[in-house]
């Protein structure tokens, strides 16, 4: 988001919002929303909402998207680069 200050010659940028995993993957691969939408049989506006995080990406679509984009579904869920959850001494998740 760009905000104009009191001085019309100064422009400041607010910190960008964190990209969703889908946005990161699409940008990295150079894929267009229409390309993804056509392969899933949905509107590009639906893919746009998933990309922006306005709508949650359903688990079934995550699996389909992963296959289309040739990535692990976990990466689309946003966990690929995350640290694993802590575990207790008996191996259970804390």
C-alpha positions in Angstrom: 0.0 0.0 0.0 1.3 3.4 -0.9 0.5 6.4 1.3 1.0 10.1 0.4 2.4 12.2 3.1 1.6 15.9 3.8 4.4 16.8 1.5 3.2 15.8 -2.0 6.8 15.0 -3.1 7.3 12.3 -0.4 5.8 8.8 -0.8 6.1 6.2 1.9 5.3 2.5 1.5 3.6 0.6 4.3 5.1 -2.8 5.0 3.8 -5.3 2.5 1.4 -8.0 3.8 2.9 -11.5 4.1 2.4 -13.5 0.9 0.3 -16.6 1.1 2.0 -19.9 0.2 -0.1 -20.0 -3.0 1.0 -16.5 -4.0 4.6 -17.4 -3.4 4.4 -20.5 -5.5 2.6 -18.8 -8.3 5.0 -15.9 -8.4 8.0 -18.3 -8.2 6.7 -20.3 -11.2 5.4 -17.3 -13.1 1.9 -18.8 -13.3 -1.1 -16.7 -14.1 -4.4 -17.0 -12.3 -6.3 -17.8 -15.5 -3.8 -20.7 -16.1 -4.5 -22.2 -12.7 -8.3 -21.6 -12.9 -8.6 -23.3 -16.3 -6.9 -26.4 -15.0 -9.1 -26.5 -11.9 -12.4 -25.6 -13.7 -13.0 -22.5 -11.5 -13.1 -18.8 -12.1 -9.9 -16.8 -12.0 -11.5 -14.7 -9.3 -11.7 -17.8 -7.0 -8.0 -18.4 -7.5 -7.4 -14.7 -6.8 -9.2 -15.0 -3.5 -7.2 -18.1 -2.5 -4.0 -16.3 -3.6 -4.7 -13.2 -1.5 -5.9 -15.2 1.5 -9.4 -13.7 1.3 -10.7 -17.2 1.1 -9.3 -20.4 2.6 -8.0 -22.9 0.1 -10.1 -26.1 0.6 -8.0 -29.2 1.4 -9.4 -31.0 -1.8 -8.3 -28.1 -4.0 -4.9 -28.0 -2.2 -4.3 -31.5 -3.4 -5.4 -30.7 -6.9 -3.3 -27.5 -7.0 -0.2 -29.4 -5.7 -0.5 -31.8 -8.5 -0.9 -29.1 -11.1 1.9 -26.9 -9.7 4.1 -30.0 -9.0 4.7 -29.1 -5.4 4.0 -30.9 -2.1 0.5 -30.2 -0.7 2.3 -29.3 2.6 4.0 -26.4 0.8 0.6 -25.0 -0.2 -0.5 -25.3 3.4 2.4 -23.1 4.4 4.3 -25.6 6.5 7.2 -26.5 4.1 9.6 -24.0 5.6 8.2 -24.1 9.1 9.9 -25.8 12.0 8.3 -29.0 13.1 6.1 -28.7 16.1 7.9 -29.3 19.4 7.6 -32.8 20.9 7.8 -34.1 24.4 10.2 -36.7 25.7 7.7 -39.5 24.8 7.5 -38.2 21.2 4.1 -36.7 21.5 3.4 -33.3 20.0 3.5 -30.7 22.7 
